[in-house]
Amino acid sequence: MKVLSGIAVVLFVWLQFSLWFGQSGHFARERLHDQLQSQQAKVGKLRHKNKILTAQVIALKADPSGLEARARHDLGMVKQGEVFYLIPDTEL
């Protein structure tokens, strides 16, 4: 009877260890849950950025003159015969 009780205790301890610390145990599940939350936050940010970029593409397709204005402002585009003046920021 002692041997059977000893085997039952060892089996119980081993099952508990697997339940809490095993490959699919409680703590592994918590780690995966945290990773899932992190990835979902990244996906949310990327979806928001994608919506902004889509709106910009639609706006540029709808108004071609906006494309030139954006190129002048963001890229410093200058037409032939124009003089480009760069005024540096005085803020420190």
Steps between C-alpha positions, in 0.01 A plus 500: 500500500789737574640446152164580340466816711855603410432448130177700529681790671781501242244488218303784659812716541608431142154591365493820704846593378390443140185700558682806630846491342464272196514590132126567494467594867361803671809719479561415134140596430546833678812573292311422181213723613742789556655445157154496345411832664825652376444380145139624502620845607752504214231393253275781623772758446578365154131502402474862609811590299361311201174698518695826501710395201190384311333835562811680375509290182132568431551872560800512266312312228200731533701825486813480278602857591538381859772264380714789378441697819603202708812442288595866539449497875632157596766442236604855412397470133598799286388561144744605235557875516397531864740600777499292817553680829563298814423684820645309795306470825637733767363290784760326712 
